[in-house]
Amino acid sequence: MPGSAQGLAFLLHIGSFTMVKCFGPALVIIALVFSAGVTVGAEKEMTNTVGMQLVRIDSGGFMMGFEGDPLKDEILYPQGRDEKGAKDFLRNGNFDERPAHKVSITKPFYIGVFEVTNAQYEQFDPGHSRYRGTRNYSKGDDDAVIMVSWDEAAAFCKWLSEKEGKSYRLPTEAEWEYACRAGTKTPFYTGATLVSGQVPPNSWGLNNMHGNVEEWCYDWYGPYPDEAQTDPVGRIDGDYKVTRGGKYSESIFYMRSANRGGTIKVDKSWLVGFRVVLSELPATKPLPVFKEAYQENVSQKVPRDIAKGPESEYFVIRTYINIPEDARGPLHYLHNHNPDIVQCPNGDLLAIFFSSQTEGDREMVYGASRLRYGSDKWDKSTVFWAPPDRKSEYSVLWADNGTINNCSLLGVAESRPGAIVMRSSADNAATWSKPRVIAERADDQGVMETVFRTSKGTIVMPADDHNFFISNDNGLTWTSSCNAKGPAGIHIPMVELKNGDILGFGRNDDIDEKMPMSISSDTGKTWKISASVFPKIGGGQRATMLRLKEGPILFLSFANSRKPMKMIDGNGKESECQGMYAALSYDEGKSWPMIRLVSDSVERQVFSRKNKYFTMTATVSEGNGYLASCQSA
């Protein structure tokens, strides 16, 4: 392609490819004293100085995780089974509930009969009352406190410990499930099913272990070991802290004793509260940090020839999503979508994509694949971003001054209102910084690929719903530039023009059957919208665009079969073509003299969306997909 860069890498993503009182006589209390404070006595129940009721849980053992008969339809399909049986893959619980394994709890502990209430928490932090009634939840003194991060829950425990001279903390995940089950082996302590709104306390006197709010646990989230454990405390580090118990107004599947949730420790939402434990933390050694395959054996050397591109024309089709056909969690074979790609400083290519059974539920996670420098085959795909039981619908990557940055949407259960979180890697995506929230939850924050830095140093991150985000301090803080009058369309790739304007092309909001072109001269405050020269695109399609290092702008999109488009075909001749094409502009988007089909002259069968093949020819290329691009040399 004349004027194009050698070593250009672009990524095509296609869907298939991808509250109990004490009765009876007084008790003799025998207290065990440790260096950190008073711990568990012999009394069965107690009330502390903030009015919190706690019950003693004796030591014992249980099977942690999912075991037993397959789950019934009333758990998987509370509104009735759908025709496709979309939840059938959860018959034996979620993937992270396995393997079920024996756990021994060797020391008794006290645990709150209820979650910490607004009145109790506000003794610690009076200002927290401003969160009462968030989204019409948690208004009363005795309602479970919400909008509390893991760190704030831990700080409450520390405050209460210092106040009473005792050892309060969050329960470990194992303690929570042990206390919830209360000796049962069924999906709920009530048995095989649950009637929402009619959940009595369990046989050990605990309320709201199924529903009400999710509850923070002590542990970092990670996969279970395939062996028995004694007093486990989870992983030594991680991205997410465990939550348990499910919330009000959701499927009872997520309220089961074995179900695991989680989110980043700085997250606050109207779904999550906590209850406390009174006892020393077990002295058990935590499990090591769990690393995904894309993070293992990552070279930290920069190849000498990294800037060298192919010496001749190069065209190859590679499968970058490598997921087994029977995969049903954490990655899924059936529905993979919405990718991005970046070149690491060491020359590796890292691609990400969401993976799910359906597009609207909590099993949606982000996967990753790595193409190591010098290799001709992508590594197997593994998890990239997956807060448990949190829908993860959007994630983007970009390289900037030797650092790889990632922004992802942090959902609330299965719902869209998402916070944007950011993390960075200085070692070629072998490790990442702790995620931090850069934009609080809102409905218009579906971040998109083509993040770029302007000539003045501003970082621009496109998003759906007429929105994008900008940072003028290297990503430390961000502001939203949401404008109902532009840019036009959705899934809008953007570049900076040499005069400082921002150019974008959208899907939808078509003008005369053409993609809308949006230009802003004031960093997104206002937009000029007109018809582009490119044919409109629709569902299952997303364009991409980037500024090549050599200067021209590269744009990739689709010409639909009903209206073929004149362009250079795979034989180098002008023909009526359909499918994916690449276009080059040498005059800042005013004209696009070079438009060529992404194909060659070889006819072949190519695996495509919905697990089907299409015939690629000199005039026919892939007709659908979400595109992402980067320049590798």
MOJO-V507325 format. One record per residue. N is the residue number from 0. PHI is phi as a letter, one per 20 degrees, with the letter a starting at -180 (none if undefined). Layout:
# MOJO-V507325
{{N/PHI} {N/PHI}}
This chain:
# MOJO-V507325
{{0/none} {1/g} {2/m} {3/e} {4/e} {5/f} {6/n} {7/f} {8/d} {9/c} {10/d} {11/d} {12/d} {13/c} {14/g} {15/e} {16/f} {17/d} {18/none} {19/none} {20/d} {21/e} {22/c} {23/n} {24/f} {25/f} {26/d} {27/e} {28/e} {29/d} {30/d} {31/e} {32/d} {33/c} {34/f} {35/e} {36/p} {37/f} {38/d} {39/e} {40/e} {41/e} {42/f} {43/f} {44/c} {45/b} {46/c} {47/e} {48/f} {49/d} {50/n} {51/e} {52/e} {53/c} {54/c} {55/f} {56/d} {57/f} {58/f} {59/r} {60/c} {61/a} {62/e} {63/e} {64/o} {65/e} {66/b} {67/o} {68/f} {69/g} {70/f} {71/e} {72/g} {73/f} {74/e} {75/f} {76/c} {77/f} {78/d} {79/o} {80/f} {81/e} {82/f} {83/e} {84/m} {85/f} {86/d} {87/f} {88/f} {89/e} {90/g} {91/d} {92/m} {93/e} {94/g} {95/e} {96/e} {97/d} {98/f} {99/f} {100/b} {101/f} {102/c} {103/d} {104/d} {105/e} {106/c} {107/f} {108/b} {109/e} {110/c} {111/f} {112/f} {113/c} {114/f} {115/f} {116/e} {117/g} {118/f} {119/f} {120/f} {121/f} {122/f} {123/e} {124/c} {125/g} {126/f} {127/f} {128/g} {129/f} {130/e} {131/f} {132/n} {133/g} {134/l} {135/m} {136/d} {137/l} {138/e} {139/e} {140/g} {141/e} {142/f} {143/f} {144/f} {145/c} {146/l} {147/c} {148/f} {149/f} {150/f} {151/f} {152/f} {153/f} {154/f} {155/f} {156/f} {157/f} {158/f} {159/f} {160/f} {161/f} {162/f} {163/d} {164/m} {165/c} {166/d} {167/e} {168/a} {169/e} {170/f} {171/f} {172/f} {173/f} {174/f} {175/f} {176/f} {177/g} {178/f} {179/f} {180/f} {181/l} {182/n} {183/e} {184/c} {185/e} {186/g} {187/c} {188/f} {189/e} {190/p} {191/f} {192/b} {193/b} {194/e} {195/g} {196/n} {197/c} {198/d} {199/f} {200/f} {201/f} {202/f} {203/e} {204/n} {205/e} {206/d} {207/m} {208/f} {209/d} {210/n} {211/m} {212/c} {213/f} {214/c} {215/f} {216/d} {217/f} {218/f} {219/f} {220/f} {221/a} {222/f} {223/f} {224/f} {225/e} {226/a} {227/f} {228/c} {229/c} {230/l} {231/f} {232/c} {233/n} {234/e} {235/f} {236/a} {237/r} {238/e} {239/c} {240/e} {241/f} {242/c} {243/c} {244/o} {245/m} {246/c} {247/f} {248/l} {249/b} {250/g} {251/f} {252/g} {253/e} {254/e} {255/f} {256/g} {257/e} {258/f} {259/d} {260/c} {261/r} {262/a} {263/f} {264/f} {265/e} {266/f} {267/c} {268/b} {269/e} {270/d} {271/d} {272/c} {273/a} {274/c} {275/d} {276/d} {277/d} {278/r} {279/f} {280/f} {281/g} {282/e} {283/f} {284/f} {285/f} {286/f} {287/f} {288/f} {289/e} {290/d} {291/e} {292/g} {293/f} {294/e} {295/e} {296/l} {297/e} {298/f} {299/d} {300/e} {301/e} {302/g} {303/f} {304/e} {305/f} {306/e} {307/e} {308/e} {309/f} {310/e} {311/c} {312/g} {313/c} {314/b} {315/b} {316/d} {317/c} {318/e} {319/e} {320/e} {321/d} {322/c} {323/g} {324/f} {325/e} {326/f} {327/c} {328/p} {329/f} {330/e} {331/c} {332/f} {333/f} {334/b} {335/c} {336/a} {337/l} {338/e} {339/b} {340/b} {341/b} {342/e} {343/f} {344/g} {345/e} {346/n} {347/f} {348/d} {349/d} {350/d} {351/c} {352/a} {353/e} {354/c} {355/a} {356/e} {357/c} {358/e} {359/c} {360/c} {361/f} {362/f} {363/f} {364/c} {365/d} {366/d} {367/b} {368/c} {369/d} {370/d} {371/f} {372/g} {373/n} {374/e} {375/d} {376/c} {377/f} {378/f} {379/f} {380/f} {381/c} {382/f} {383/d} {384/b} {385/b} {386/g} {387/f} {388/m} {389/c} {390/f} {391/d} {392/d} {393/c} {394/b} {395/c} {396/c} {397/b} {398/e} {399/b} {400/l} {401/n} {402/d} {403/e} {404/d} {405/c} {406/d} {407/c} {408/e} {409/d} {410/f} {411/d} {412/l} {413/e} {414/e} {415/f} {416/g} {417/c} {418/e} {419/e} {420/d} {421/c} {422/b} {423/c} {424/c} {425/d} {426/c} {427/m} {428/m} {429/f} {430/c} {431/c} {432/f} {433/f} {434/f} {435/c} {436/e} {437/d} {438/b} {439/f} {440/f} {441/b} {442/e} {443/d} {444/c} {445/e} {446/f} {447/c} {448/f} {449/m} {450/f} {451/b} {452/d} {453/f} {454/f} {455/e} {456/n} {457/f} {458/e} {459/d} {460/c} {461/f} {462/b} {463/f} {464/m} {465/l} {466/c} {467/b} {468/d} {469/c} {470/c} {471/d} {472/c} {473/m} {474/n} {475/f} {476/c} {477/c} {478/c} {479/e} {480/d} {481/f} {482/b} {483/f} {484/e} {485/r} {486/f} {487/e} {488/n} {489/c} {490/l} {491/e} {492/f} {493/c} {494/c} {495/e} {496/e} {497/f} {498/e} {499/n} {500/f} {501/d} {502/d} {503/b} {504/c} {505/d} {506/e} {507/m} {508/l} {509/f} {510/c} {511/l} {512/m} {513/d} {514/f} {515/f} {516/d} {517/d} {518/c} {519/c} {520/d} {521/c} {522/l} {523/n} {524/f} {525/c} {526/c} {527/d} {528/d} {529/b} {530/f} {531/e} {532/e} {533/e} {534/f} {535/f} {536/c} {537/c} {538/g} {539/m} {540/c} {541/b} {542/e} {543/b} {544/b} {545/b} {546/e} {547/f} {548/f} {549/f} {550/p} {551/f} {552/e} {553/d} {554/c} {555/c} {556/b} {557/c} {558/d} {559/f} {560/f} {561/f} {562/c} {563/g} {564/c} {565/f} {566/a} {567/f} {568/e} {569/f} {570/e} {571/n} {572/d} {573/f} {574/b} {575/f} {576/c} {577/c} {578/o} {579/f} {580/c} {581/c} {582/c} {583/c} {584/c} {585/d} {586/c} {587/m} {588/n} {589/f} {590/b} {591/c} {592/f} {593/d} {594/c} {595/c} {596/f} {597/e} {598/a} {599/c} {600/e} {601/e} {602/f} {603/b} {604/e} {605/c} {606/f} {607/c} {608/f} {609/l} {610/l} {611/c} {612/d} {613/c} {614/e} {615/e} {616/c} {617/f} {618/c} {619/c} {620/c} {621/g} {622/e} {623/b} {624/q} {625/d} {626/e} {627/b} {628/b} {629/b} {630/d} {631/e} {632/b}}
